[in-house]
């Protein structure tokens, strides 16, 4: 489960950092979107895991 969304979050943090360093607002926004996407994937994986445990 740790891998679900982790890559998106890491990629997003890198993009956001580069965007801030270069004053590129578009890249900063893309980074924040990637992080949000990673958080959403992680949340969905946790919900899925919880549902699987309830069925068992």
KOLMILUM-877633 format. One record per residue (C-alpha): residue in three letters; residue number from 1; x, y, z. Coordinates in steps of 0.001 Angstrom, whole numbers, always signed. Layout:
REM residues N
['Ala'; NUM; [X; Y; Z]]
...
This chain:
REM residues 56
['Unk'; 1; [+0; +0; +0]]
['Unk'; 2; [+2938; +2372; +571]]
['Unk'; 3; [+3555; +2534; -3170]]
['Unk'; 4; [+13; +3642; -3995]]
['Unk'; 5; [+335; +7316; -4863]]
['Unk'; 6; [+3852; +7627; -3516]]
['Unk'; 7; [+5437; +8242; -6894]]
['Unk'; 8; [+2907; +10945; -7751]]
['Unk'; 9; [+3513; +12640; -4412]]
['Unk'; 10; [+7304; +12540; -4840]]
['Unk'; 11; [+7096; +13779; -8423]]
['Unk'; 12; [+4766; +16546; -7309]]
['Unk'; 13; [+7064; +17686; -4522]]
['Unk'; 14; [+9973; +17845; -6957]]
['Unk'; 15; [+7966; +19802; -9532]]
['Unk'; 16; [+6706; +22196; -6881]]
['Unk'; 17; [+10233; +22802; -5562]]
['Unk'; 18; [+11631; +23448; -9044]]
['Unk'; 19; [+8662; +25649; -9880]]
['Unk'; 20; [+9192; +27745; -6764]]
['Unk'; 21; [+12947; +27971; -7355]]
['Unk'; 22; [+12470; +29130; -10948]]
['Unk'; 23; [+9350; +31226; -10238]]
['Unk'; 24; [+7406; +29023; -12666]]
['Unk'; 25; [+3831; +29215; -11421]]
['Unk'; 26; [+2600; +26604; -13899]]
['Unk'; 27; [+5163; +24034; -12757]]
['Unk'; 28; [+4369; +24813; -9120]]
['Unk'; 29; [+677; +24226; -9811]]
['Unk'; 30; [+1439; +20977; -11663]]
['Unk'; 31; [+3432; +19827; -8654]]
['Unk'; 32; [+556; +20542; -6310]]
['Unk'; 33; [-1823; +18679; -8629]]
['Unk'; 34; [+494; +15655; -8736]]
['Unk'; 35; [+645; +15641; -4940]]
['Unk'; 36; [-3145; +15817; -4714]]
['Unk'; 37; [-3387; +12947; -7199]]
['Unk'; 38; [-995; +10904; -5068]]
['Unk'; 39; [-2972; +11667; -1921]]
['Unk'; 40; [-6191; +10605; -3650]]
['Unk'; 41; [-4638; +7328; -4833]]
['Unk'; 42; [-3360; +6663; -1339]]
['Unk'; 43; [-6770; +7374; +205]]
['Unk'; 44; [-8489; +5065; -2282]]
['Unk'; 45; [-5990; +2302; -1516]]
['Unk'; 46; [-6651; +2701; +2212]]
['Unk'; 47; [-10418; +2536; +1664]]
['Unk'; 48; [-10013; -543; -529]]
['Unk'; 49; [-7832; -2198; +2115]]
['Unk'; 50; [-10375; -1389; +4820]]
['Unk'; 51; [-13226; -2856; +2780]]
['Unk'; 52; [-11240; -6022; +2101]]
['Unk'; 53; [-10595; -6448; +5834]]
['Unk'; 54; [-14295; -6036; +6621]]
['Unk'; 55; [-15277; -8721; +4112]]
['Unk'; 56; [-12764; -11193; +5525]]
